[in-house]
Amino acid sequence: MKSDGIEIGLKEGQKRKQNEIVKKMLKKGMDVKIISKITGMSLDDVKKLN
């Protein structure tokens, strides 16, 4: 199932990119609640990246 592997790889890549963006937002001092609302990530997931 080559297409399944490609789909999984794309999702992992998107998650990594989102995590990078969240880390940059945190470094700029953005509030975790705002980041959570903008990205759709849970507060706990955002806090784990802090």
N, C-alpha and C positions, 0 to 999 in steps of 0.2 A: 504494500500500500504506500506507494511513493507520495501520493497526494496528501495522505495523512501526516507524513513526516514534514512535508513542506508547510502545511497548515500549522502544525505544532511549532515549527521553527519561526514562522511569522509572528505567532502570538507571543512567543518568548521574547523576540526582538522588540515588539511593541511594548511589552511590559518593562523591559530594560530601559528603553528610551523614556517611558513615562517616569520611571524611578529616577533617572538622571535629571529630568526636568524638575521633579519634586525636590530633589536635593538642592538644586540651584535656587529654587523658590525659598527653601528653608534658610539657605545661606544669606539670602537677601533680606531675611527677617520677616517673611510673610507668615501670617497666623495659620496654624495648622487647620483650623476650621475652614478658613477661606480656601486653602489648598484642597482640602477634602471636597468642598462643594464644586470647585472648578474642575478637578480631575475625576471625580466620582469614586475616588478611593476612600476606604473607611478611615476614620480618625486613627485607629490603632495602626493601620498600615502606614499612614503618613508619619506617625510618631516613631515607628520602627526605623524609618529612614533618617531620622534626626540624629 
